[in-house]
Amino acid sequence: MIHIAPSLLAADFANLEESVKRVTDAGATYLHLDVMDGLFVPNISFGAPVISALRKKSNLCFDVHLMIQDPIRYIDAFTKAGADIITFHLESCKDPRAVIREIRARDLKCGLAISPATPVEEILPYLSEIQMALVMTVVPGFGGQAFMPECLEKVRVIRRIAKRDKLKLDIEVDGGINEENVALTTAAGANIIVSGSTIFRSKRPKLTIANMLKAANANPFRG
């Protein structure tokens, strides 16, 4: 199933509750929450307290994307804050399997992300241990960047292996995705689509999400 996950990074931070309600009413099923620490990426966003406050106001699937160094230190905090999925970066820690174990021990879905510079081969040994692979289609750290279509070959490789090995694996893409290019991502094998400013800054977010879903569903994985 294809899900649209608006990225909170593009929301109106002075009116977060209303912003989340607006995209929920528009048909979003996931909310993508980018947590940045200023160390792993050169930017700072928000942390567990903001997620905890929003959790009380939303029933969306909270897709928490940790762009932080040594994420294992904060698994408890984001679990308590209300995460449904915790995704961390392969590049952010020395022992990815230890982080995977900590997330799964809390009965949460575990996602593993790779940045554009990371070869796809580095994530492959972990596919059977996670529930979601996140392929970044921009350099992590800032919203509003241009989509990097060359990253979609990684998506194709991961989807082919998941199908071959009969893995129940979601593949998420994040970065510069809009109505014009969303079809490329699903044709490559993605099924969870993160989109920030395209949705949050749309004057008609319901139509925007509907158009994205229409294009996505019309362009399934082509092998």
Secondary structure, 3 states (H helix, E strand, C coil): CCEEEEEHHHCCHHHHHHHHHHHHHCCCCEEEEEEEECCCCCCECCCHHHHHHHHCCCCCEEEEEEECCCHHHHHHHHHHHCCCEEEEEHHHCCCHHHHHHHHHCCCCEEEEEECCCCCHHHCHHHHHHCCEEEEECCCCCCCCCCCCHHHHHHHHHHHHHHHHCCCCCEEEEECCCCCCCHHHHHHHCCCEEEECHHHHCCCCHHHHHHHHHHHHHCCCCCC
